[in-house]
Amino acid sequence: MNLRKLSSLCLWPLLVNLMVIQPAARIPITGTPLAAALHEETAPLPTLDDFTTSLDPAQDGQITGLYVENKLAYPVVQQPAGDAGFVSSLPNTLTEFALARQFGGRGILAHNHLAGAAFEELTVGDVLVVILSGGQQQYYQIQAVQRYQAITPTSPQSNFRSLADDSLLTSSQLFHQIYGAGSGLVLQTCIAQGSELSWGRLFLLASPLPTPADTADMAWDRFNLADYLVLTQ
């Protein structure tokens, strides 16, 4: 079984029951063998302005980068047309989940052994800056972190158990609960446990914030959540 096929077991269960509604949908894969993990080098984070300038251009409305103060600054690539299961295998690189836009929100995916490892460092209250084509910025704040165990990790019909309250959800129920709300931003990767590479799913749910009018005049190293909330009262 090759690496791509093995990794495809991670997120396929989440949309299997949605296939009747969305025949072209495919599940992005974010769980792969830990032995195959690439060692990503740690470098000082750029400023928000420098990071925005460094990003490649994209079509209008596409996400080109994600920035979190003192935590991450990763470019975001797009899924190829017709391949909703694509997740970039490049180090320090995220992938926009095209299907999420069809439900009114945005989704960003990453393999848990690559850039997705940084998602574990994010917490409720963190402010996420999404950079769009042309350098436009959108702000989000993480409101919830949700973790689920896949009852049958390698089955396309697996149910999921919430690690917060032990409740059970079907794959379709979980998908609509996470991506069906619209307008928000979801960061998604897989959870590995022991020898099971696709044991669970991690979702970071963020809500949009108004963009501060004077962001361009504010040095990012002085920007924090308290300042932001005062500005937007």
WOGI-V840977 format. One record per backbone hydrogen bond with DSSP energy under -1.0 kcal/mol. CO is the residue of the C=O (numbers start at 0). NH is the residue of the N-H. If there is no record, write none. Layout:
co=(CO,CO)
nh=(NH,NH)
This chain:
co=(1,2,3,5,6,10,11,14,17,21,29,32,33,46,47,48,49,58,61,63,64,65,66,67,67,71,73,74,76,79,82,84,93,94,96,97,99,99,100,103,105,106,107,108,110,110,113,114,115,117,118,122,125,127,128,129,130,130,131,135,137,138,139,140,141,143,145,146,147,148,151,154,158,159,160,161,166,168,169,170,171,172,173,174,175,183,184,185,186,187,188,190,192,195,198,199,200,201,202,203,204,204,205,206,211,213,214,218,219,223,224,225,226,227,229)
nh=(5,6,7,8,9,13,14,17,21,24,111,35,36,50,51,52,53,61,132,75,130,73,128,70,71,67,65,93,95,82,85,28,76,108,99,100,102,104,103,182,185,96,187,94,113,115,116,117,118,120,121,125,141,139,66,137,63,64,134,131,129,208,127,206,124,204,202,162,200,160,154,157,150,168,148,165,161,159,173,174,175,176,177,178,179,105,205,107,203,109,201,199,195,192,149,190,147,188,145,186,142,143,184,140,214,216,217,221,222,227,228,229,230,231,232)
